[in-house]
Amino acid sequence: MFAWLRRRRVLREKQRLERLHLHLLTAARDLQRNGDIQGFAAKTAEAAVVEQQLDRFLAEHGLTAAPSR
């Protein structure tokens, strides 16, 4: 009866993980541009962990990743 509500919750979680991943990659890029290579490496590692979480989430729910732009 409330399948649409569950679907909406799943899509919100997917969007949250995608936004977090993009934010971490943007922060890593900015650190690299400012010459902070250790900070860049740390942020990139965090982004990789979030990407793995996103991949696992997508596999569990049978969704596909958003197309690259």
C-alpha positions in Angstrom: 0.0 0.0 0.0 2.8 2.4 0.8 5.3 1.2 -1.7 5.7 4.7 -3.1 6.8 5.9 0.4 9.5 3.2 0.6 10.7 4.0 -2.9 10.9 7.7 -2.0 12.9 6.9 1.1 15.3 4.7 -0.9 15.8 7.4 -3.6 16.5 10.0 -0.9 19.2 7.8 0.6 20.7 7.3 -2.8 20.7 11.1 -3.4 22.2 11.7 0.0 25.1 9.3 -0.7 25.7 10.8 -4.1 25.7 14.3 -2.8 28.1 13.3 0.0 30.4 11.6 -2.5 30.4 14.7 -4.8 31.1 17.0 -1.8 34.1 15.0 -0.7 35.5 14.9 -4.2 35.1 18.7 -4.5 36.8 19.2 -1.2 39.6 16.9 -2.3 40.0 18.8 -5.5 40.2 22.1 -3.6 42.8 20.7 -1.2 44.9 19.5 -4.1 44.8 22.9 -5.8 45.9 24.5 -2.6 48.9 22.1 -2.4 47.7 20.0 0.6 48.5 16.6 -0.9 48.0 14.7 2.4 44.6 16.3 2.9 43.8 15.5 -0.7 44.7 11.8 -0.1 42.6 11.7 3.1 39.5 13.2 1.4 39.9 11.0 -1.6 40.0 7.9 0.7 36.8 9.1 2.4 35.2 9.6 -1.0 36.2 6.0 -1.9 34.5 4.7 1.2 31.3 6.6 0.4 31.4 5.3 -3.2 31.7 1.7 -1.9 28.7 2.4 0.4 26.8 3.8 -2.5 27.6 0.8 -4.7 26.5 -1.6 -2.0 23.3 0.3 -1.4 22.5 0.3 -5.2 23.2 -3.4 -5.4 20.9 -4.2 -2.3 18.0 -2.2 -3.8 18.5 -3.1 -7.4 19.1 0.4 -8.6 21.5 1.8 -11.1 24.0 4.7 -10.6 23.2 8.1 -12.0 24.5 8.7 -15.5 27.8 10.7 -15.6 27.7 14.2 -16.9 
